[in-house]
Amino acid sequence: MKFKLSNIFAIIHFGFFLGIFSLFIYWQFKTIKEFHNIELNNFFNQTNSVVNLLVEKQQKEIKDLIHSNLHNYLSGDKKYLPDLGNIDFVFFTDGKNIVNIDGFSLIADVNIIAQNLKNKTITNNIVNLKLNSKDYYFLVHKEKVIDEKLGKVKGEIWGVILLNDNQIFLEDIRKNLNLKEIIVINKNKEIIASTIKIDNISSNIQLDKNYNELSVSADEKFIYRKNNIFESLDIIYMLDNNYYNDIYGKYIKKAWWVITIFMILGLFIYVLVKYSFIQKMDELKVFIENSFTNKNAKYKESNIKELDDISIVFKELFQKFNQNKSFQETLIQTLPLPFFSKDKDLRYNEFNDAFLNMLGKEREDLIYKSVYEISPKELADIYHEADLKLIKDVNQIYESKVLYADGKQHDVVFFKASIFNEKGDFEGLLGVIVDISNTKTMQLELEELNKNLEEQVEEKTKELKNINSNLEKRIEEEVENNRKKDIKLYESAKNAQMGEMIENIAHQWRQPLSVISTAVSGMSFIKEFYTLTDEEFKDKTQVVMKNVKYLSETIDTFRNYIKEKNELMEVVLQERIDNVLGIVHASLQNNHIELIKEIVDTPIKYRLVQGELSQVIINLINNAKDALNNNSIDKKWIKIGLYETVESIVIYVEDNGGGVAENIKEKIFNPYFTTKHQSQGTGIGLHMSKDIIQRHLEGKLYMENTSLGAKFIIELPKQD
């Protein structure tokens, strides 16, 4: 028996819906009691607030009574107060002795109580006294009496309310809050006042309950909770259990209404989406999938205009995507340097013809192979160890050897950059190889030449005396030999910069490629669960289009730099600097380096070979970037500036990387001198840069240490 795919999806959908529905019902009945307890706790919290207000009301009554009789005390009138209200008694003192008492008490002689209160240190309005081996609690308020004529304290007036068995106070609370019963206890769990009998309390209520803990009495007639109302007293509020049952019943009714509405709404949405949208989305999905492999894939128009519009946008998008992909492949293949890339398992997944020619291999011999399958073990160990470091690092430059197709091991420099997705996970790496075998040989020759220079000069001097007729010819030969060596030196430097150029391209492309990948995979994932809306689809499409445009603009920037003609022409120096910053800005951002521009606004025109000045500025910025990374600076920055003086035009590159040690300042412009590890530099960049500025532009290039780092300054003479 065969089933339609749509029926299988329907069964899965209903199964998912019923599962969610069952979980909702379970959750609703499991948590409903908790919701009720929250409401009860809110009720008791409000009750406690009202009780505090009633206590304040009692205190205010005492205070008002005292204030209304201050005049009688000051005038010496010792008559009884006309009405004490809820206050048990009031007494007067002259500072040392009690001079008058109004009121009475059933628990003890009022004079004894007043004397004990007067001698008690009062820290708050509730006072505890031990009378006849029993604890009594009084709500008191006292006021100092000031003689208006003399301005001195004449005595005190005290107002006192006994809290023990104070039914008036408890009834006032119960009446205002609709409570069933109220119990006041002290910290020793002794009952101070209660609206119910002692035997009912002992059999139904647990006096040692924690604060704010809801409980049910033993006979299940009350819900009660203990709160702290005074510093030394606790109060237990008791509520009729029927109140809880009423709340529970209301929540049950609300829950059933929610369940019913949820079922009806779910069925309606399923039917609506199934027959008016999902089927059409399936057709669009098939079209999109076919577009990846078939450029001529067609989409059958539907009765939903938005889906038809999306299909048109996707068709244009895939055309541009394929064009950019073809351009990228062409760019890689036309690079004069060997290029390769590896996947996250460190296996080769892409390379150009220059890489194949270098090794003398076919594509089938290298694709998805590891370094151990194509290189000698001693070299493969070096490559693999360096690749492992790139899983955490951003880029890498190191010197090593490669077994070429001619069977010889050549000295090379590897330029590598790692690729991370938007989550920060390692996805692979890119690499370029620069052959420096000729440079190494030339370095040895130069060292040998310098070593024998004095002997050669002396020998040549003697020869010149004897062969003056051949002097001019010999000088020309030596000049030609030096010129050829300089050409080789510049070619090596240019190849090294080409590697750095590829690294900058990798930095520029990494983020937009990750965004495109995330957007496309995100649409596919959302679509699988039938939750992709038109608005989401259009947003994702716009994100992809925006990043494809950015990739195209990046290629244009680097292509313009590569195509710069090495001929003398007039340029605007601000534009030259902006072009350079467009090439290196992504690399600086990835290394968390702030770029600060201090460039004058007035355009400065200058006649020069435009590619040479760009090459020098890029080299100075890259050196500053390496200095910042090697010295672990927290807040890294690079400044680039341009301004005019009376006699010259000044360009400078400054960093806060710690500067150059004094003992090597004079050596940094020497050929092959470098402060970096041999795996991170060849030592020809600064020498070449100074040579370009001095010989080609007739200017100066020098370095100064600042308080925070190094500052490289280019001075160009003004032109007529």
C-alpha positions in Angstrom: 0.0 0.0 0.0 1.3 3.4 -1.0 0.6 6.7 0.8 0.6 10.2 -0.6 3.3 12.4 0.9 0.6 15.1 1.8 -1.3 12.5 3.8 1.8 11.5 5.7 2.4 15.2 6.5 -1.2 15.6 7.6 -0.8 12.6 10.1 2.5 14.1 11.4 0.9 17.5 11.8 -2.2 16.1 13.7 0.1 14.0 15.9 2.2 17.0 16.7 -0.9 19.1 17.4 -2.5 16.5 19.7 0.8 16.1 21.5 1.0 19.9 22.1 -2.7 19.9 23.1 -2.2 17.0 25.6 0.8 18.8 27.1 -1.2 22.0 27.4 -4.1 20.2 29.3 -1.6 18.5 31.6 0.2 21.8 32.3 -3.1 23.6 32.8 -4.4 21.2 35.5 -1.0 20.8 37.1 -0.4 24.6 37.5 -3.9 25.8 38.2 -3.5 25.3 41.9 -0.3 27.2 41.9 -2.1 30.1 40.3 -4.7 30.0 43.0 -2.1 29.9 45.7 -0.5 33.0 44.1 -3.9 34.8 44.3 -4.3 33.8 47.9 -0.8 35.0 48.8 -1.6 38.3 47.1 -4.8 38.5 49.3 -2.8 37.8 52.5 -0.1 40.4 51.5 -2.8 43.0 51.0 -4.3 42.0 54.3 -1.0 42.5 56.1 -0.7 46.0 54.5 -4.2 46.9 55.8 -3.3 45.7 59.3 -0.3 47.9 59.3 -2.6 50.8 58.4 -5.0 49.9 61.3 -2.0 49.8 63.7 -1.0 53.2 62.5 -4.6 54.3 63.0 -4.4 53.2 66.7 -1.1 55.0 67.2 -2.7 58.2 65.6 -5.6 58.0 68.1 -3.2 58.0 71.0 -1.2 60.8 69.5 -4.3 62.9 68.8 -5.6 62.4 72.3 -2.3 63.5 73.8 -2.1 66.6 71.6 -5.7 67.6 72.5 -4.8 67.6 76.2 -1.4 69.2 76.2 -2.9 72.6 77.1 -4.6 71.1 80.3 -1.3 69.7 81.4 0.6 73.0 80.8 -2.0 75.0 82.7 -1.8 72.7 85.7 -5.3 71.3 85.3 -5.2 67.7 86.6 -8.7 66.9 85.9 -9.5 63.5 84.3 -9.6 63.5 80.5 -13.2 63.6 79.2 -13.0 60.5 76.9 -10.1 58.0 76.4 -11.9 56.1 73.6 -10.0 52.9 72.8 -7.0 54.0 74.9 -6.6 52.1 78.2 -4.9 54.9 80.2 -2.9 58.1 79.9 -0.3 59.3 82.5 1.8 62.5 83.0 5.3 62.9 84.3 7.3 65.9 85.5 10.6 64.4 84.2 11.2 62.2 87.3 7.9 61.2 88.8 4.4 60.3 87.6 2.1 63.1 88.6 -1.2 62.0 87.2 -2.9 58.9 85.7 -6.2 58.7 83.9 -7.7 55.3 83.0 -7.5 51.8 84.5 -6.3 48.3 83.8 -7.6 44.9 84.8 -4.3 43.0 84.7 -2.5 45.0 87.4 -2.3 48.3 89.3 -2.2 51.0 86.7 0.4 52.9 88.7 2.8 49.8 88.6 2.3 49.5 84.9 2.9 53.2 84.3 6.1 53.2 86.5 7.4 50.1 84.6 6.8 51.7 81.2 8.5 55.0 82.3 11.6 53.0 83.5 11.6 51.0 80.2 13.9 52.0 77.4 11.5 52.5 74.5 13.0 51.5 71.1 9.6 51.1 69.2 5.9 51.6 69.8 5.4 48.0 71.1 6.6 47.4 74.7 6.8 44.0 76.5 6.4 43.9 80.3 6.6 40.9 82.6 3.8 41.2 85.2 2.9 38.4 87.6 5.0 36.0 85.6 3.1 36.7 82.3 4.1 38.6 79.2 2.0 41.7 78.4 2.3 43.8 75.3 1.4 47.5 75.1 1.0 49.9 72.2 2.4 53.2 73.5 3.1 56.7 72.4 4.8 59.5 74.4 5.3 63.2 73.7 7.6 65.7 75.5 5.8 68.7 76.9 7.6 72.0 76.3 7.0 75.1 78.5 6.2 77.7 75.9 7.3 80.6 78.1 10.6 79.0 79.3 11.3 76.8 76.3 12.3 73.9 78.5 11.0 70.3 78.8 8.4 70.3 81.5 7.6 66.6 81.4 6.0 63.8 79.2 2.5 62.6 78.3 2.1 58.8 77.7 -0.8 57.1 75.9 -1.2 53.3 76.4 -3.3 50.5 74.7 -3.0 46.9 76.0 -2.8 44.4 73.2 -3.4 41.2 75.3 -7.0 40.0 74.6 -7.8 43.3 72.8 -10.9 42.2 71.1 -11.7 45.7 69.9 -8.5 45.8 67.9 -9.0 42.2 66.5 -12.6 42.9 65.5 -11.6 46.1 63.7 -9.2 44.0 61.6 -11.6 41.2 61.0 -14.4 43.6 60.0 -12.3 45.6 57.5 -10.8 42.5 55.8 -13.6 39.9 55.9 -11.3 37.4 57.7 -12.8 34.4 59.5 -10.5 34.5 62.6 -7.3 36.2 63.8 -4.6 35.0 66.3 -1.8 37.1 67.7 1.2 35.2 69.2 4.6 36.1 70.5 8.0 34.6 69.5 7.5 31.9 72.2 4.3 30.7 70.4 2.2 32.0 73.3 -1.2 33.4 72.4 -1.6 37.1 73.1 -5.0 37.7 71.6 -7.4 35.6 69.5 -11.0 35.6 68.2 -11.4 31.9 68.7 -11.2 29.6 71.7 -7.9 28.1 72.9 -9.0 24.5 72.4 -9.9 25.2 68.7 -6.5 26.7 68.2 -4.5 23.9 69.7 -6.3 21.2 67.7 -6.6 23.0 64.3 -3.7 25.5 63.9 0.1 24.9 63.9 1.6 28.0 65.6 5.2 27.2 64.5 4.5 27.5 60.7 7.0 29.5 58.7 6.2 33.0 57.6 4.1 33.5 54.4 3.4 29.7 54.2 -0.2 28.9 53.2 -1.8 26.1 55.3 -5.1 24.4 55.9 -6.5 23.8 59.3 -7.0 20.3 60.6 -10.7 20.4 60.2 -10.3 21.9 56.7 -12.5 24.9 57.5 -9.8 27.5 57.3 -6.9 28.6 55.1 -4.4 30.5 57.2 -1.0 32.1 57.0 1.4 33.6 59.6 2.9 37.1 59.1 5.2 39.3 61.1 3.2 42.5 62.1 5.3 43.7 65.0 8.9 43.2 65.9 8.1 40.9 68.8 4.6 39.7 67.7 3.2 37.6 64.8 -0.3 37.5 63.5 -2.2 34.6 61.9 -4.9 35.4 59.4 -7.6 32.7 58.9 -9.8 32.7 55.8 -12.9 30.5 55.1 -11.9 27.6 52.9 -15.0 28.2 50.7 -13.2 31.3 49.3 -10.4 29.1 48.0 -12.9 26.7 46.4 -14.7 29.5 44.6 -11.4 30.7 43.1 -10.6 27.2 42.0 -13.9 26.8 40.3 -13.5 30.0 38.3 -10.1 29.0 37.1 -11.4 25.6 35.9 -14.1 27.3 33.8 -11.6 29.6 32.3 -9.2 26.7 31.5 -12.0 24.8 29.6 -12.8 27.9 27.6 -9.2 28.3 26.6 -8.9 24.6 25.6 -12.0 24.8 23.5 -10.9 27.9 21.7 -7.4 26.5 21.2 -8.8 23.3 19.5 -11.1 25.3 17.1 -8.4 27.8 16.2 -5.8 25.0 15.6 -8.1 23.1 13.2 -9.1 26.3 11.4 -5.4 27.3 10.9 -4.4 23.8 9.7 -7.2 23.7 7.0 -6.5 27.2 5.9 -2.7 26.8 5.5 -2.9 23.3 4.1 -5.2 24.0 1.1 -4.4 27.7 0.3 -0.7 28.0 0.9 1.3 24.8 1.8 0.7 23.1 -1.6 1.8 26.2 -3.5 4.9 26.6 -1.3 5.8 23.0 -2.1 5.8 23.9 -5.8 8.0 26.9 -5.1 10.4 24.7 -3.0 10.8 22.3 -5.9 11.6 25.2 -8.2 14.2 26.6 -5.8 15.8 23.2 -5.4 16.0 22.7 -9.1 17.5 26.1 -9.7 20.7 25.1 -7.8 21.5 22.4 -10.5 19.5 23.6 -13.5 19.8 27.1 -14.8 16.7 26.6 -17.0 14.4 25.5 -14.2 10.9 26.8 -14.6 8.2 27.7 -12.1 4.5 27.1 -12.8 2.5 30.2 -12.0 0.0 29.9 -9.0 -3.0 31.9 -7.9 -0.9 33.6 -5.2 0.7 36.7 -6.6 3.4 37.0 -3.8 4.7 33.4 -4.5 5.0 34.3 -8.2 6.9 37.4 -7.4 9.2 35.5 -5.1 10.0 33.0 -7.9 11.0 35.8 -10.2 13.3 37.3 -7.5 14.9 33.9 -6.8 15.5 33.4 -10.5 17.3 36.7 -10.8 19.2 36.0 -7.5 20.5 32.6 -8.7 21.6 34.1 -12.0 23.7 36.8 -10.2 24.9 34.2 -7.7 26.2 31.9 -10.5 27.8 34.9 -12.2 29.7 35.9 -9.0 30.6 32.2 -8.4 32.1 32.0 -11.9 34.0 35.3 -11.4 35.4 34.0 -8.1 36.6 30.8 -9.8 38.1 32.8 -12.7 39.9 35.1 -10.2 41.4 32.2 -8.3 42.5 30.4 -11.4 44.2 33.5 -12.9 46.3 34.2 -9.7 50.0 33.8 -10.6 50.6 32.3 -7.1 49.7 28.8 -6.0 46.3 29.0 -4.1 44.5 26.4 -2.1 41.7 26.0 0.4 40.9 23.3 3.0 37.6 22.2 4.7 37.1 22.0 8.5 38.7 18.5 8.5 41.8 20.1 6.9 41.5 18.3 3.6 42.1 20.1 0.3 38.8 21.1 -1.4 39.9 23.8 -3.9 43.1 24.9 -5.6 44.2 26.7 -8.8 46.3 25.5 -11.7 49.4 27.2 -10.3 49.2 24.9 -7.2 48.8 21.8 -9.4 51.7 22.8 -11.6 53.9 23.5 -8.5 53.3 19.9 -7.3 53.1 18.3 -10.7 49.8 16.7 -9.7 46.3 16.3 -11.3 43.1 17.5 -9.6 42.0 13.9 -8.8 45.3 13.4 -6.9 44.6 16.2 -4.4 40.9 16.7 -4.0 39.8 15.9 -0.4 43.3 14.6 0.5 45.2 15.5 3.6 48.8 16.8 3.6 50.0 13.4 4.7 48.7 11.9 1.5 50.6 14.3 -0.9 53.7 15.5 1.0 56.7 13.8 2.8 56.0 13.1 6.4 58.6 15.6 7.8 57.0 18.4 5.8 53.4 17.2 6.4 54.0 17.4 10.2 55.0 21.1 9.8 51.9 21.9 7.6 49.5 20.0 9.9 50.8 21.7 13.1 50.4 25.1 11.5 46.9 24.2 10.3 45.9 23.2 13.8 46.9 26.6 15.2 44.7 28.3 12.6 41.6 26.7 14.2 42.0 29.4 16.9 43.9 32.1 15.1 42.7 34.4 12.3 45.7 34.4 10.0 49.2 33.0 9.7 52.5 33.6 7.9 55.4 31.2 8.2 58.4 30.0 6.2 58.8 26.4 5.2 59.7 24.1 2.3 57.7 22.5 -0.5 58.6 19.5 -2.6 58.2 20.8 -6.2 57.5 18.8 -9.3 61.2 19.0 -10.2 62.0 16.8 -7.2 63.6 19.6 -5.2 62.5 21.2 -2.0 62.0 25.0 -2.5 62.0 27.6 0.2 58.5 29.2 0.4 56.4 31.5 2.6 52.8 30.4 3.5 50.1 33.1 3.8 47.0 31.5 5.4 43.7 32.8 6.7 41.0 30.9 8.7 37.3 30.9 7.9 34.8 31.0 10.8 31.0 30.9 10.6 28.8 33.5 12.4 28.7 31.2 15.5 32.5 31.3 15.7 33.0 27.7 14.6 36.0 26.8 12.4 34.9 26.1 8.8 38.2 25.9 6.9 41.1 27.9 5.7 42.6 29.7 2.6 46.3 29.7 1.6 48.7 31.2 -0.8 52.3 30.1 -1.4 55.2 32.4 -2.4 58.4 30.9 -3.6 61.4 32.7 -2.1 64.1 30.3 -3.2 65.7 32.9 -5.5 65.4 35.4 -2.7 67.3 33.1 -0.3 70.0 32.5 -2.9 70.3 36.2 -3.5 70.5 36.8 0.2 73.5 34.4 0.5 75.1 36.0 -2.5 74.7 39.5 -1.0 76.2 38.3 2.3 79.2 36.9 0.5 79.5 40.0 -1.6 79.5 42.2 1.5 82.1 40.0 3.2 84.6 40.3 0.3 83.7 43.9 -0.5 86.9 45.5 0.8 89.1 43.0 -0.9 87.2 43.4 -4.1 87.4 47.2 -3.9 91.2 47.1 -3.4 91.6 44.6 -6.1 89.4 46.7 -8.5 91.3 49.8 -7.6 94.5 48.2 -8.7 92.9 46.9 -11.8 91.4 50.3 -12.6 94.9 51.8 -12.7 95.9 49.3 -15.3 92.8 49.1 -17.4 91.3 52.6 -17.5 90.2 52.0 -21.1 87.7 49.3 -19.8 86.4 51.3 -16.8 83.1 52.5 -18.3 82.2 49.1 -19.6 82.9 47.4 -16.3 80.8 50.0 -14.3 77.9 49.4 -16.7 78.1 45.7 -16.1 78.1 46.1 -12.4 75.2 48.5 -12.5 73.2 46.1 -14.7 73.9 43.2 -12.3 72.7 45.3 -9.3 69.6 46.4 -11.3 68.7 42.7 -12.0 69.1 41.9 -8.3 66.9 44.8 -7.3 64.3 43.6 -9.8 64.3 40.1 -8.2 64.0 41.7 -4.8 61.0 43.8 -5.9 59.4 40.7 -7.5 59.7 38.8 -4.2 58.2 41.7 -2.3 55.4 42.0 -4.8 54.7 38.3 -4.5 54.6 38.6 -0.6 52.2 41.5 -0.9 50.1 39.5 -3.3 49.7 36.9 -0.5 48.6 39.6 1.9 46.2 40.8 -0.8 44.6 37.3 -0.9 44.4 37.4 2.9 42.5 40.7 2.8 40.1 39.3 0.2 39.4 36.4 2.5 38.7 38.9 5.4 36.4 40.9 3.1 34.4 37.9 1.9 34.1 35.9 5.1 31.2 37.8 6.7 29.0 38.2 3.6 29.5 34.6 2.6 28.5 33.5 6.1 25.4 35.7 6.0 24.3 34.3 2.6 24.8 30.8 3.8 22.8 31.5 7.0 20.0 33.2 5.1 19.6 30.4 2.5 19.8 27.5 5.1 17.5 29.5 7.4 14.8 29.7 4.7 15.1 26.0 4.0 14.8 25.1 7.7 11.8 27.4 8.3 10.1 26.0 5.1 10.4 22.4 6.4 8.1 23.3 9.3 5.7 25.4 7.2 6.4 28.6 9.1 8.0 30.7 6.4 6.0 33.8 5.9 6.1 36.1 2.8 7.7 38.9 4.9 10.4 36.5 6.2 11.0 35.2 2.7 11.4 38.7 1.3 13.7 39.8 4.2 16.0 36.8 3.7 16.1 37.5 -0.1 17.1 41.1 0.5 19.8 40.0 2.9 21.3 37.7 0.2 21.1 40.3 -2.5 22.7 43.0 -0.3 25.7 40.7 0.5 26.1 39.5 -3.2 26.3 43.2 -4.1 28.9 43.7 -1.4 31.0 40.8 -2.8 30.9 42.3 -6.3 32.0 45.7 -5.0 34.9 44.1 -3.0 36.2 42.4 -6.2 36.0 45.7 -8.1 38.2 47.4 -5.3 40.9 44.7 -5.4 40.8 44.5 -9.3 41.3 48.2 -9.6 44.4 48.0 -7.3 45.9 45.1 -9.3 45.3 46.9 -12.6 47.0 50.1 -11.5 49.5 51.1 -14.2 53.1 51.6 -13.3 53.3 54.9 -15.2 53.9 58.5 -14.0 50.6 60.4 -13.6 49.0 63.1 -11.5 46.8 61.7 -8.6 45.0 63.1 -5.6 46.8 61.8 -2.5 43.6 61.6 -0.4 42.0 59.3 -3.1 45.1 57.1 -3.1 45.0 56.7 0.7 41.2 56.0 0.7 41.8 53.2 -1.9 44.4 51.6 0.3 42.2 51.8 3.4 39.4 50.1 1.4 41.8 47.1 0.9 43.0 46.7 4.4 40.0 47.8 6.5 38.5 44.3 6.9 41.8 42.8 8.1 42.0 45.6 10.7 38.4 45.0 11.9 39.0 41.3 12.2 42.1 42.0 14.4 40.0 44.5 16.5 42.2 47.5 15.5 40.7 51.0 15.3 41.7 53.1 12.3 42.0 56.8 13.0 42.2 59.2 10.0 43.9 62.6 10.4 43.9 63.7 6.7 43.4 67.3 5.6 40.3 68.0 3.5 42.0 70.2 0.8 42.9 67.9 -2.2 46.6 67.5 -2.6 47.7 66.6 -6.2 51.0 64.9 -6.9 52.7 63.3 -9.9 53.9 59.8 -9.2 53.7 56.1 -10.2 50.4 55.5 -8.3 50.9 51.8 -7.6 54.2 52.4 -5.8 52.9 54.8 -3.2 49.9 52.4 -2.5 52.4 49.5 -2.1 54.4 51.5 0.5 51.4 52.6 2.6 49.9 49.0 2.7 53.3 47.7 3.9 53.5 50.3 6.7 49.9 49.5 7.8 50.6 45.7 7.8 53.7 46.2 9.9 51.8 48.3 12.4 49.1 45.6 12.5 51.7 42.8 13.2 53.3 44.9 15.9 49.9 45.4 17.7 49.1 41.7 17.5 52.5 40.5 18.7 52.6 42.8 21.7 49.0 41.9 23.0 47.7 45.5 23.2 44.2 45.8 24.8 42.9 48.9 22.9 44.7 48.8 19.5 44.7 51.7 17.0 46.5 52.8 13.9 46.6 56.5 12.8 47.2 57.5 9.2 47.7 61.2 8.4 48.3 63.6 5.6 49.2 67.3 5.7 51.4 70.0 3.9 54.3 72.0 5.2 56.0 74.9 3.5 58.6 72.7 1.7 57.1 69.2 1.7 54.0 66.9 1.8 53.9 64.6 4.9 52.2 61.2 5.1 52.5 59.2 8.4 51.4 55.8 9.9 51.4 55.6 13.7 50.5 52.8 16.1 50.4 52.2 19.9 52.3 48.9 19.6 55.1 49.7 21.9 57.7 51.1 19.4 61.0 49.7 18.1 63.9 48.9 20.4 66.7 51.5 20.3 69.3 48.8 19.5 67.7 47.9 16.2 66.2 51.2 15.0 69.1 51.7 12.5 68.6 48.2 11.1 64.9 48.0 10.3 65.4 49.4 6.8 68.1 46.9 5.9 67.2 44.1 3.4 66.1 40.8 5.1 66.2 42.3 8.6 63.0 41.4 10.5 62.0 41.3 14.2 59.4 38.7 13.4 59.7 34.9 13.5 60.9 33.4 10.2 57.4 32.0 9.8 55.8 35.5 9.7 58.0 37.7 7.5 60.8 37.9 4.9 62.3 41.3 6.0 62.2 43.0 2.6 59.1 45.2 3.0 60.6 48.2 4.7 63.8 48.1 2.6 61.7 48.1 -0.6 59.5 50.9 0.8 62.4 53.2 1.6 64.0 52.5 -1.8 60.7 53.5 -3.6 60.4 56.7 -1.6 64.0 57.7 -2.0 64.9 56.7 -5.5 61.5 56.9 -7.3 59.9 59.8 -5.4 63.0 61.6 -4.2 61.6 61.8 -0.7 62.4 60.5 2.7 61.1 57.6 4.8 62.1 57.4 8.5 60.8 56.1 11.8 60.4 57.8 15.2 59.3 56.2 18.5 56.4 57.9 20.3 55.3 57.5 23.9 53.0 54.6 22.9 54.5 53.1 19.8 56.2 53.8 16.4 55.5 56.5 13.8 56.7 56.0 10.2 56.9 59.3 8.3 57.0 59.9 4.5 58.2 63.3 3.3 57.7 64.1 -0.4 59.2 67.3 -1.9 56.7 69.7 -3.3 56.4 69.8 -7.1 56.1 72.9 -9.3 
